[in-house]
Amino acid sequence: MSDKELILIGYSGHGFVVAEAALLAAMDLRYYSEIKESNSNPFELKYIGFEGNDFFQGWDEQYEFILGIGDNRIREKIANLIVARNKIIHNVIHHSASISQKIVLGNGNFIARNVSINPLVTIGDFCILNTGCIIEHECAIGNSVHIAPGAVLAGNVSIGDRTFVGANAVIKQGIEIGKDVIIGAGSVIIKNIPDGKKIVGNPSREI
């Protein structure tokens, strides 16, 4: 765990969930970054400015970061900005998550309440594994992916960069999902999906 003070990037909606998990994990979260100061501050964090400004105070060496942005592309863009500044982005893992010791986990990820991850899973950087999702054995998840609440990835599923898997979607064992795919809530995926597709329904179909 870091001995430096942490800044949360994004302080609304998803950011509140990340903030709570970080504080429950005894991470030293003290600040948040947004375009402007928020009217809602449930965790009493201090506003430190906007990371898009060159004079952003958070670039000082005493700070490190966690990510509270839900949108995959925006989260990836901000993460790359932080990395380009040679700053560290930490994982945030809710204490209730059940995670095998035999996984490979990148940086800047959020693993939410009641997530289950089984052995031999690989997870890239800047991902969200949201509330109660299930990642079965030997799945491979790329960078900046969002697996929404209650989604299930059966064994050996592959998910490409920046793909969004909607709430309660189910992906059959061995399926390959490309990059920049959007899978709607409740969809059942039984066939491979190439890059850039939007898929909904049971049985699933492209839109």
N, C-alpha and C positions, 0 to 999 in steps of 0.2 A: 504493500500500500504506500502511496505517495506521502512524503513528509511536507509537501508544499500545499498551499491553499489552492482550492479548485474553483474554476469558473464554469458555470453551466451556460452553454450556448443555446438560447431559445427558452423562454420562460412563459409558456402557456400550454394548455392542453397536455400534449405528450410530455412537454418539459416538466410539468408538475409531477407526473408519474415517475420520471427519472430522478427528480430531486428527492422525492420521498424515499425511493429505493437507495439512493446514495447516502442519505442521512441515516437510514436504518442500518446500513453497512458501516457506519462510523467513519465515512469519508469526510474529509475536511472541506465540505462545500460551503462557501461563504458568499459567493458573488454570482450574478447572472449578467448576460449580455443580450441586449435587444436594440432595435433601431431607436426606441425611446423607452423611457422608464414606464414600467407597467403599473396600471391602477390596482392590479390584484397581486398581492405578495404573500401567499399563504405560508411560505416557509421562512419568511423574514430574511431573505437574502438581500445583499446590498447591490444596487445597480452600479455597474462598473463601466458603462458605455457600450458602444457598438463596434464589434470586431471588424466591420468594413471600413472603419476610419483609420488612417495611417497613424494617428496619434493615440490609438487605443491603449489605455493603461494596462490592459491584460497581457500585452507583449512583454512586460517586465519579466525577468527571469524567475521571480518568486512564484509565478503562477503556472498551473497546468489546467487541463480542460476535460470536461465531459460533454456529451452531445445530447441536446433535448429537442432536436428537429425531427418531425415525423416524415416530411417529404423526402423521398430518396435522393433526388437530384440536388436539392438545396443542401441536404445534409452532407452529401459527397463533396459539393463545391466548398462548403465551409471547412470540412475536415481537411481537404487538400490545402486550403489556405493556411490552416494551423500547422500542418506538417511542413509546408514550405518555410514557415518561420522557425523550424526546428524545435517545435514545442511538442509535448507529450499529450496524447488523448487516452484517457483511461477507459477500461471496461467498467460498466455498472451492472452488478448481478444481484437481483433480489434474493434475500436470504431463504425464501421458500422454494426457489428453483431446485430441481433435481437434475444434476449434471454428472455424467460419467467422468471419471478421471482419465479416460482414454479418448479424449477429443483434442483437436487442434483449434485454438481460438485466437483470432487476430486481435486488433486493437480498436478501441473506440466503439465497442458494441454495447447494446443494452439487452439484458436478459431479464424479463419481467417476472412477476409473481406467478408461481405454479407452473412454470415452463418445465418440460421434461426433455432431456437430451440424452440419447443412448450412445453406446460405444462406437468409436471409429468415425465420428462425425467431424467434418472440417468446416469451419466458419471463417469467412474472410474478415475484412475490416469494415467498420461503420454500419453494422447491421442492427436491426431491431427484431428481436424474437419476443413477440408481445404476449400478453397474459394468457396462460394456459395452453399455449401451442405445444405440439408434440413433434419432436424431430427424432425419427427412428434411426437404427443402426446404419452406418456407412453413407449417410447423406453428405452431399457437398454443396455448401451455400457460398455463393460468390460475395463480392463487395457491395455494400450499400443496399442490401436486400431488406425488405420488410415482410416478415411473416406475422400476419395479423392474429388477433385473439382467437383461440380455439382451432386454428388450422392444424391439419395433420399431414405430415410428410412420412409416408411409409418408407421402408428400407431402400437404400441405394438411389434415392432421388437426387437429381442434380438441378440446382437453381442458379441461373446466370445473374450477372451484375445488375443492380438497380431494379430487379423484378419485385413486384408487389403481389403477395398471396393473400387474398381477402379472408375475412373472418369466417371460420368454420368450413373453409374449403378443405377438400381431401384430395391428395395426390397419390395415385397408385404406386406401388413398389416398382422401382427401376425406371421411372419416367425421367426424361430430360427436358427441362424448361430453359429456354434461351434467355438472353439479356433483354432488359427493358420490356418485359411482359407484364401485363396487368391481368390478374385472375380475380374475378368477382366473388363476392361473399357467397358461401354455400355451394360453390362450383365443385363438381367431381371430375377430376382429370384422369383419364385412362389412356391418353395418347400423348406422344411428345409434342412440344410446342416450340416453334422456331422463334427467333428474335422478334421483338417489337409487336407481338400480337396482343389483342384484348379478347379475353375468353370469359364467358359466363355460362351458368346453368348446369343442370343435371338431367340428361347428359350434356356435357359442355359443348359450346359452339362459339365460333369466332364472331365478333361484332366489329 
